[in-house]
Amino acid sequence: MTAIHQPKVLSPLQTARQLAAAFAETAVERDQHGGTPKAQRDTLRRSGLLALSIPRQYGGLGASWSETFEVVREFARVDSSIAHVYGFQHLMLATVRLFSRPDQWQPWFELTARNHWFWGNALNPLDTRTLSKKLDGWREFSGRKSFCSGSADSEMLIASALDESTSGKLLIAAIPSGRSGITLHGDWDNMGQRQTDSGSVTFERVRVEESELLLEPGPLSTPFACLRPLIAQLTFANLFLGIAEGAFAEARHYTLKESRPWFKSGVEHAGEDPYVLRHYGEFWVGLESVRLLVERANGLLDEAWSKEHNLSADERGRLAVAVASAKVAATRSGLDLTSRLFEVTGARATHGALRLDRYWRNLRTQTLHDPVDYKLHELGDWALNEALPTPTFYS
C-alpha cells in the first residue's frame, strides 16, 4: 500500500521566516521608493499571521506575546517597516481587547481572523487636533491626526478625539478605514521606516456609533487596561532588537565576503583584523545583553496578560520597569551597532546600492517615538526611590 504523505503544516514562526526571506529580496528597493508595500501586506493577509495573537476560540492562532514578538523580530531583521505595521496590528487588537467590552472585541476578533483585516493606527493622544461632538445617538469626529502608522491599506482604524463638551476627555473608537469622511494622506516621506505609512489622517464629520467607542473599561482605567502602553513599548524594543540583529548579520556577511584588510594590519583577511574582531565582540555583548532583557520582558508580559483583571497595580508597575529597561538598552545598543557597522565593513560598504545605512535610518527614526531621557528618568526614580512609573500612553 502506498503511503499517503500529508502536507507539512508550518508553524507561525516557520511561515514568518519564509515571508521574511521573500521580503528581503525587495527590501532595499522598497526602502528607496517608500510608499505602501501593498504586495507584502497582501502576502501577510494570505498567511493568516494577522490573526496570530487572536485566541483560537475567535478564529486566531492563539499565540502568546512572546511568540508574537518573535515574529515581529523575524520581520525586523530584514524589513523593519513591515515589522512595524505588523507589530501595530497586534497592538491595535490589544487596544480593543483592553479598552472595550467583550461584546465589542469578540466580534472584531472573529471578523479580523475570518476576513484577514489589517488594523491601522490613528490614535496619537499627543495630537489634539481631532474633536468629538455628541449628536443624537452617535458622535462625530472632525480634525487631523499625525503619525498614523499602518493606516493606508487597512480595514479598521483605532482613532481618538477629544470630547469638546467636557474637559477634553480622550475618546477612542474602532471604525472602518473606508468610512465616509476619512481621508488617508500619503504624506509620509521620512528618512527611515519609509513604508510604514505613518502620515496623517483627516476626519471630516465622521460618524462614530456608540457601539464603536471603547468606553468600558476605557483607556488606562485598570492595571490590566494599562498594559496597552507596555505592549506598545515592548513592540518597539523587539523591533529595535530585530533591526540590530539584521544589521549585525548583514555586516558579518559583508566583512567575511567583501571587506579587505587594512594594509597595516598584517593579516590576509578582514576577519582576522584585531580591531574588527574587537568591534564584533562589542556588538555581540550588546546584542546578547539586549536579547536577555527583551526576552525577560516578553515573558513577564505573558504572565501579566494571563492574570487579566486580577493583575495588581504593583505587578503592572514592575513590568513597566522591565519593559523600559529593555527598550532603553535596545535603543542604545542598536544605534551604536547600526552606526558603527561601517567600521567593520569598510568604505566600499557605503555604496548607495547596498543602502546599509537603512538600518540606522530606520532605527533612528523609530527610536524618536518617545524620548529615552524620560525613560531613564522613570528608571532612575525606581532605582533610587522605588517609585514605580505612572501609567501613561508612553509608560
C-alpha positions in Angstrom: 0.0 0.0 0.0 1.3 3.4 -1.0 1.8 5.7 2.0 -0.1 9.0 1.8 2.0 11.9 2.7 0.2 14.8 4.4 1.4 18.2 3.5 3.6 19.7 6.3 1.8 22.3 8.3 4.2 25.2 9.1 4.3 26.8 12.5 3.7 30.6 12.6 7.4 31.2 13.0 8.3 29.0 10.1 5.7 30.8 8.0 7.2 34.2 9.1 10.7 33.0 8.1 9.5 32.1 4.6 7.8 35.5 4.3 10.9 37.3 5.6 13.1 35.7 3.1 10.7 36.9 0.3 10.5 40.4 1.8 14.3 40.6 2.0 14.6 40.3 -1.8 12.9 43.7 -2.4 13.7 45.4 0.9 16.4 47.7 -0.5 14.4 48.8 -3.5 11.3 49.4 -1.5 13.3 51.4 1.1 14.4 53.7 -1.7 10.9 54.2 -3.2 8.9 54.3 0.0 5.1 54.2 -0.2 2.7 51.4 0.7 4.1 47.8 0.4 0.8 46.5 -1.0 2.1 43.2 -2.3 3.8 42.4 1.0 0.7 43.4 3.1 -1.4 41.1 0.9 1.0 38.3 1.4 0.6 38.8 5.2 -3.1 38.7 4.8 -3.0 35.3 2.9 -0.5 33.9 5.5 -3.0 34.1 8.4 -0.5 35.8 10.6 -2.7 38.9 11.1 -4.6 36.7 13.5 -1.6 35.4 15.3 -2.4 36.9 18.7 -6.2 36.3 18.5 -7.3 33.4 20.7 -8.3 30.2 18.9 -11.9 30.4 20.1 -12.3 33.5 17.9 -10.6 32.0 14.9 -7.0 33.1 15.6 -3.8 31.2 16.2 -3.7 31.8 19.9 -0.1 32.9 20.2 1.4 34.4 23.3 3.0 37.8 23.3 6.5 36.2 23.3 5.6 34.2 20.2 4.0 37.3 18.5 7.1 39.4 19.2 9.3 36.7 17.9 7.6 37.1 14.5 8.0 40.9 14.8 11.7 40.4 15.3 11.9 38.0 12.4 10.5 40.6 10.0 12.5 43.4 11.6 15.8 41.7 10.7 15.1 42.2 7.0 12.3 44.8 6.8 11.6 47.0 9.8 8.7 48.8 8.1 6.7 45.6 7.7 7.7 44.6 11.2 6.4 47.9 12.5 2.9 47.7 10.9 2.7 44.0 11.8 3.5 44.7 15.4 1.0 47.5 15.4 -1.6 45.1 14.1 -1.4 43.2 17.3 -1.1 46.4 19.4 -4.4 47.6 17.9 -6.1 44.3 18.6 -4.8 44.5 22.2 -6.2 48.1 22.4 -9.8 46.9 21.7 -9.3 43.9 24.0 -8.2 46.0 26.9 -10.4 49.1 26.5 -13.8 47.6 25.4 -16.5 45.2 26.4 -16.4 41.5 25.4 -19.5 42.0 23.2 -17.4 44.5 21.2 -13.9 43.0 21.0 -15.0 39.4 20.4 -16.9 40.1 17.1 -14.0 42.3 16.0 -11.6 39.5 16.7 -13.7 37.0 14.8 -14.1 39.3 11.8 -10.4 40.1 11.7 -9.5 36.4 11.7 -12.1 35.5 9.1 -11.6 38.4 6.7 -7.8 38.9 7.2 -8.3 42.5 8.4 -5.4 44.9 8.8 -5.8 47.4 11.6 -4.2 50.9 11.4 -3.4 53.5 14.0 -4.9 57.0 14.2 -4.8 57.3 18.0 -1.8 59.6 18.8 -3.0 61.1 22.1 -0.5 63.9 21.9 -2.1 65.2 18.7 -5.2 67.0 20.0 -6.5 68.5 16.7 -9.3 66.0 16.4 -12.5 66.8 18.3 -15.7 64.8 19.0 -19.2 66.2 19.0 -22.1 64.3 20.6 -25.2 64.1 18.5 -28.5 62.2 18.8 -27.3 58.6 19.3 -23.8 58.9 17.7 -20.7 61.1 17.6 -18.8 63.0 15.0 -15.0 63.0 14.8 -13.5 66.0 13.0 -9.9 67.1 12.7 -6.5 65.7 11.8 -4.1 63.1 13.2 -0.4 62.7 12.6 1.9 59.6 12.8 -0.9 57.2 11.7 1.2 54.1 11.1 -0.4 51.4 9.0 -3.5 53.5 8.2 -3.1 53.0 4.4 -4.4 49.7 3.1 -6.2 48.9 6.4 -9.7 47.7 7.0 -10.0 49.2 10.5 -8.7 52.2 12.4 -8.2 52.9 16.1 -8.9 56.6 16.2 -9.1 59.1 19.1 -10.6 62.5 19.6 -11.1 64.9 22.5 -14.7 65.4 23.7 -15.4 69.0 23.0 -18.3 69.1 25.5 -16.2 68.0 28.5 -12.8 68.9 29.9 -11.1 67.3 26.9 -11.8 63.6 27.8 -10.0 61.3 25.4 -12.4 59.1 23.4 -11.1 56.1 21.4 -13.0 54.3 18.8 -12.7 51.4 16.4 -14.0 52.4 13.0 -13.8 51.1 9.3 -10.9 52.8 7.5 -13.1 53.4 4.4 -15.9 55.2 6.2 -17.2 58.4 4.6 -15.3 61.5 5.8 -11.9 59.7 6.4 -9.0 60.8 4.2 -5.8 58.9 4.4 -3.0 61.2 3.2 0.1 59.7 1.6 2.3 62.3 3.1 4.9 60.1 4.9 8.3 60.8 3.4 10.8 60.4 6.3 14.4 59.3 6.2 13.5 55.9 7.9 10.7 53.5 8.3 9.7 54.6 4.8 7.0 52.0 4.2 5.0 52.3 7.5 2.5 54.9 6.0 2.9 56.9 9.2 1.5 60.1 7.7 -1.7 62.0 8.6 -5.4 61.3 8.5 -8.2 63.8 8.2 -11.6 63.3 9.8 -14.4 65.4 8.3 -17.6 64.9 10.3 -17.0 61.2 10.5 -19.9 59.3 12.1 -18.9 57.2 15.1 -21.5 54.9 16.6 -21.8 54.5 20.4 -21.0 50.8 19.9 -17.7 51.7 18.3 -16.4 53.7 21.3 -14.1 51.9 23.7 -15.6 53.1 27.0 -15.8 50.1 29.2 -13.4 49.8 31.0 -11.9 52.5 28.8 -8.3 53.8 28.3 -5.9 53.2 31.1 -8.7 52.5 33.6 -7.4 49.4 35.3 -4.0 47.8 35.8 -4.9 45.3 33.1 -6.0 48.1 30.7 -2.7 49.8 31.5 -0.9 47.0 29.8 -1.6 48.7 26.5 1.3 51.2 26.6 3.6 48.5 27.8 2.7 46.3 24.8 3.5 49.3 22.6 6.9 49.9 24.2 7.8 46.2 24.1 6.8 46.1 20.4 9.4 48.8 19.9 12.0 47.0 21.9 11.6 43.9 19.9 11.6 45.9 16.7 14.8 47.7 17.7 16.5 44.4 18.6 15.4 42.8 15.3 16.9 45.7 13.3 20.2 45.4 15.2 20.3 41.7 14.6 19.6 42.2 10.9 22.4 44.8 10.7 24.8 42.5 12.5 24.0 39.6 10.1 24.5 41.8 7.0 27.7 43.4 8.3 29.1 40.0 9.2 28.4 38.6 5.7 30.0 41.7 4.1 33.1 41.5 6.3 33.6 37.9 5.6 32.9 38.0 1.9 33.8 41.5 0.7 35.9 43.5 3.1 39.6 43.9 2.6 42.1 44.0 5.5 43.8 47.4 6.1 47.3 47.4 4.8 48.9 47.9 8.2 47.0 45.0 9.8 49.5 42.3 8.7 46.7 39.8 8.1 45.3 38.3 4.9 41.6 38.5 5.7 39.4 41.3 7.3 38.0 38.7 9.6 41.4 38.4 11.3 42.0 42.1 11.9 42.2 42.7 15.7 40.3 45.9 15.6 37.5 44.3 13.5 37.3 41.5 16.0 37.1 43.9 18.9 34.1 45.7 17.2 32.3 42.4 16.7 33.0 41.4 20.3 31.4 44.6 21.5 28.5 44.2 19.1 28.0 40.6 20.4 27.9 41.7 24.1 25.4 44.4 23.3 23.1 42.1 21.4 23.3 39.4 24.0 22.5 41.8 26.8 19.5 43.2 24.9 18.2 39.8 24.0 18.1 38.8 27.6 16.4 41.9 28.7 13.8 41.8 25.9 13.0 38.2 26.2 12.7 38.6 30.0 10.2 41.4 29.5 8.3 39.4 26.9 7.9 36.6 29.4 6.8 38.9 32.1 4.2 40.4 29.8 2.8 36.9 29.1 2.5 36.4 32.9 0.7 39.7 33.4 -1.6 39.2 30.4 -2.7 35.8 31.8 -3.8 37.4 35.1 -6.2 39.7 33.3 -8.4 41.6 35.8 -6.5 40.1 38.7 -3.4 42.0 37.8 -2.3 44.4 40.5 -1.0 47.9 40.1 2.3 46.9 41.7 2.7 44.0 39.2 1.9 46.2 36.3 4.5 48.8 37.6 7.2 46.2 37.9 6.5 45.1 34.4 6.8 48.7 33.3 10.3 48.8 34.8 11.4 45.7 32.9 9.9 46.9 29.6 11.6 50.4 30.0 14.9 48.7 30.8 14.7 46.6 27.7 13.7 49.5 25.5 16.5 51.8 26.7 19.1 49.0 26.2 17.7 48.1 22.7 17.8 51.8 21.7 21.4 52.4 22.8 22.9 49.1 21.6 21.0 49.3 18.3 22.0 52.8 17.5 25.6 52.0 18.4 25.8 48.9 16.2 24.0 50.3 13.2 26.2 53.4 13.2 29.5 51.5 13.7 28.8 48.7 11.3 30.8 50.6 8.6 33.9 50.4 10.8 33.9 46.6 10.2 32.8 46.7 6.5 34.9 49.5 5.1 34.4 52.3 2.7 33.1 50.3 -0.2 30.1 49.3 2.0 28.8 52.8 1.7 27.8 52.2 -1.9 24.3 53.5 -2.4 23.0 50.3 -4.0 23.6 48.5 -0.7 21.7 51.0 1.4 23.3 49.6 4.6 22.5 52.9 6.2 18.9 51.9 6.2 19.3 50.1 9.5 20.5 53.2 11.3 17.9 55.4 9.5 15.1 53.1 10.4 16.2 52.7 14.0 16.9 56.4 14.5 13.5 57.3 13.1 11.6 54.9 15.3 13.6 55.5 18.5 12.4 59.1 18.5 8.8 57.9 19.1 9.2 59.0 22.8 12.4 60.3 24.5 14.7 57.8 26.1 15.7 60.5 28.6 12.2 60.3 30.1 12.5 56.5 30.3 15.8 56.9 32.1 14.1 59.4 34.5 11.5 56.8 35.4 14.1 54.1 35.8 16.2 56.4 38.0 13.2 57.2 40.2 12.6 53.5 40.6 16.3 52.6 41.2 16.7 55.4 43.8 13.3 56.0 45.3 11.5 52.7 44.4 8.8 54.8 42.7 7.0 52.8 40.0 6.3 54.5 36.7 2.9 56.2 36.5 0.8 54.8 33.6 0.5 57.0 30.6 0.2 56.2 26.9 4.0 56.1 26.8 4.9 54.3 30.0 
